[in-house]
Amino acid sequence: MSSDADRLKKLQADFEAALEGQITDLLTHVKATQAVTARLASTQQEILVQERLQEQLKAEMEPLTKHAAALQGDSEKLRKRIEQLKENIRRMRAKRKELVDTANGLAEEARAASKA
């Protein structure tokens, strides 16, 4: 009988050792799962923060984009005005040259008339 009792104790010890190993493995997996869950929660929180930041940046960009478009329109108007002014300067210089030439011609005529 002692042999059966010894075998029973041996089986019970083996069973307890196997059970303890499985419990240890299970606890290791639970801890790993908790760590992954914590990282997942942290990542989800970071996603929310980044989404809020993205919305804020979009809200800030909208008036800036409108302002940039208005400035581009103003810039184009100014470029056209500059081109008009350059053309006016070119015409005025040509007119001045024409007037100077006319004045020089009249001066020559006056000198010629006074000599004659």
C-alpha positions as CSV (number, residue, x, y, z in Angstrom):
1,M,0.0,0.0,0.0
2,S,2.8,2.3,0.7
3,S,3.8,1.9,-2.9
4,D,0.4,3.1,-4.1
5,A,0.5,5.9,-1.6
6,D,3.9,6.9,-2.9
7,R,2.8,6.7,-6.5
8,L,-0.2,8.8,-5.6
9,K,2.0,11.4,-3.9
10,K,4.4,11.3,-6.8
11,L,1.5,11.8,-9.3
12,Q,0.1,14.6,-7.1
13,A,3.5,16.3,-6.9
14,D,3.9,16.0,-10.7
15,F,0.4,17.3,-11.2
16,E,1.0,20.3,-8.8
17,A,4.3,21.0,-10.6
18,A,2.6,20.9,-14.0
19,L,-0.2,23.0,-12.7
20,E,2.1,25.5,-11.1
21,G,4.1,25.8,-14.4
22,Q,0.9,26.4,-16.3
23,I,-0.2,29.0,-13.8
24,T,3.2,30.7,-14.1
25,D,2.9,30.7,-17.9
26,L,-0.7,32.0,-17.6
27,L,0.5,34.8,-15.3
28,T,3.3,35.7,-17.7
29,H,0.8,35.9,-20.6
30,V,-1.6,38.0,-18.5
31,K,1.2,40.4,-17.7
32,A,2.2,40.6,-21.3
33,T,-1.4,41.2,-22.3
34,Q,-1.7,43.9,-19.7
35,A,1.5,45.6,-21.1
36,V,0.1,45.4,-24.6
37,T,-3.2,46.8,-23.4
38,A,-1.5,49.7,-21.7
39,R,0.5,50.5,-24.8
40,L,-2.7,50.3,-26.9
41,A,-4.5,52.7,-24.5
42,S,-1.5,55.0,-24.6
43,T,-1.4,54.8,-28.4
44,Q,-5.2,55.5,-28.6
45,Q,-4.7,58.5,-26.3
46,E,-1.9,59.8,-28.5
47,I,-4.1,59.4,-31.6
48,L,-6.7,61.5,-29.9
49,V,-4.2,64.2,-29.1
50,Q,-2.9,64.2,-32.7
51,E,-6.4,64.3,-34.1
52,R,-7.2,67.4,-31.9
53,L,-3.9,69.0,-33.0
54,Q,-4.7,68.3,-36.6
55,E,-8.1,69.9,-36.2
56,Q,-6.5,73.0,-34.5
57,L,-4.0,73.3,-37.3
58,K,-6.8,73.0,-39.9
59,A,-8.6,75.8,-38.2
60,E,-5.5,77.9,-38.1
61,M,-4.7,77.2,-41.8
62,E,-8.1,78.2,-43.1
63,P,-7.8,82.0,-42.5
64,L,-4.1,81.8,-43.5
65,T,-5.1,80.2,-46.8
66,K,-7.7,82.8,-47.5
67,H,-5.2,85.6,-46.6
68,A,-2.6,84.0,-48.9
69,A,-5.1,83.9,-51.8
70,A,-6.0,87.5,-51.2
71,L,-2.3,88.5,-51.2
72,Q,-1.8,86.6,-54.5
73,G,-4.7,88.6,-55.9
74,D,-3.2,91.8,-54.6
75,S,0.2,90.8,-55.9
76,E,-1.2,90.2,-59.4
77,K,-2.9,93.6,-59.4
78,L,0.4,95.3,-58.3
79,R,2.3,93.5,-61.1
80,K,-0.2,94.8,-63.6
81,R,0.1,98.3,-62.2
82,I,3.9,98.1,-62.4
83,E,3.7,97.1,-66.0
84,Q,1.3,100.0,-66.7
85,L,3.7,102.4,-65.0
86,K,6.7,101.0,-66.9
87,E,4.8,101.5,-70.1
88,N,3.8,105.1,-69.1
89,I,7.5,105.8,-68.3
90,R,8.5,104.4,-71.7
91,R,5.9,106.6,-73.5
92,M,6.9,109.7,-71.4
93,R,10.6,109.2,-72.3
94,A,9.7,108.9,-76.0
95,K,7.5,112.0,-75.8
96,R,10.3,113.9,-73.9
97,K,12.8,112.9,-76.6
98,E,10.3,114.0,-79.3
99,L,9.8,117.4,-77.5
100,V,13.6,117.8,-77.0
101,D,14.1,117.1,-80.7
102,T,11.4,119.5,-81.6
103,A,12.8,122.2,-79.3
104,N,16.3,121.6,-80.8
105,G,14.9,121.9,-84.3
106,L,13.0,125.1,-83.4
107,A,16.2,126.5,-81.9
108,E,18.1,125.7,-85.1
109,E,15.4,127.4,-87.2
110,A,15.5,130.5,-84.9
111,R,19.2,130.8,-85.2
112,A,19.0,130.3,-89.0
113,A,16.3,132.9,-89.2
114,S,18.2,135.4,-87.1
115,K,21.3,135.0,-89.3
116,A,19.4,135.6,-92.4
